[in-house]
């Protein structure tokens, strides 16, 4: 790093932080996908950006009906991450809490290897379980 | 001001901004993640982790053979400082022969799980196990408590730190020998343990956990960092494209292979050069038969059941992150035959390699990854990562050169032998 950059970098960084709300790094935009059978929509937003390699992070998940976009409250869901190319998944289970109005907190995601991961959200209603999934890249 | 002057002014400003932008090539993020080794992490589950008196007592205990039943072996018997805190044998060998190789203790403070199968989740929980293993130190926690009571130097050092020992003189409540043995409830030690009341068992467990916490406090000192790779990365980060000359040309080519075609960082990622987790790398068994060691499958079950885990009653932070890690841990059969990814720092002196010491030297390890010759197969496991690397002789030499650049600065020799006494101070 040049001397000039070394001097300016902290100044620029300070300005950037000062311009962002509460000085925090902005979270990534939530992503939305429709379940494979079209029965619901899932929107998720991780607590950090970029997604960390081999470090625990949390996420927020919003579930709504596919037909009219109403929040799905009190859902029975299962959340996991898989690494298709390696044919394995995460080594720990996540903890999901219902925050009401179709919003769920997902604690304890941890992708321990770099590469392509798939976040799977399985929603069970009655006898039907549908899956929505998001592609994640861990670098 | 004329328009042309205005434009010229903007160009000058833009040029100035461009000149201020750092034009150094950004470092490969995978390389940046390998270094430096971060500071020693806190361990909230062990309130004595950084207490100087606990460090001293643990340092003493590590070299004290009185922790074994016949006072013949200490922790240092297998974890020999002269052999990078290993024993140089394929399988651990003390009072008996184990089924796995003695792992190093160097830098294990950065581990997420301990033992090859991760059946402990902290240094202090790990330290309690070999003492009672009949193949290792052969002791039991009641006999150890009686011994600490009887040996003045140990008793004083213990009590000044942790308070009074249990009421061991009450022989009707505290038998000479007892320990929990979940898989052998008919063993005389297990029967004696079951015969104790719960409060007394708890007090002995507390004593035993405290010894583990003192040993852990010492083991936290056993860190070797600042390897040539770290100096190379630091120089690169400072803008020296030659990395300060800290890696040879061969080692640099080895690093490139390590990060690139070798795909080594798939598992050997992060500043310990380990993902701290478990994989089945299909390494051949010593006798060529199919593997029978369940590895992580059993280790995951054991760590969840271990009363000394981070969520247990003896943890000093049993609602914190360590507790969550144990609570969330999966125990499914994917773990069958998996073993912990070892750190690649400080490899010299740790031969033989792999979980059962199957490879005599690093050349053999690289030959295996080059050819997958004799691979034991995926067995119960479905992970699909390994491909033969087909390394040339030069590439093998380059990777070896890189691996040898991971030797940290030597430990202060003070840590390599017993201190003058087990206590820093005396009872008032």
Interface residues (C-beta under 8 A of the other chain):
Chain A: X1 X2 X4 X5 X8 X9 X53 X54 X56 X85 X86 X87 X88 X89 X90 X91 X92 X93 X94 X95 X107 X108 X112 X113 X114 X115 X139
Chain B: X19 X20 X21 X22 X23 X24 X29 X30 X33 X237 X238 X239 X265 X266 X267 X269 X270 X275 X276 X277 X278 X321 X324 X325 X328 X329 X330 X334 X335 X382 X383 X384 X385
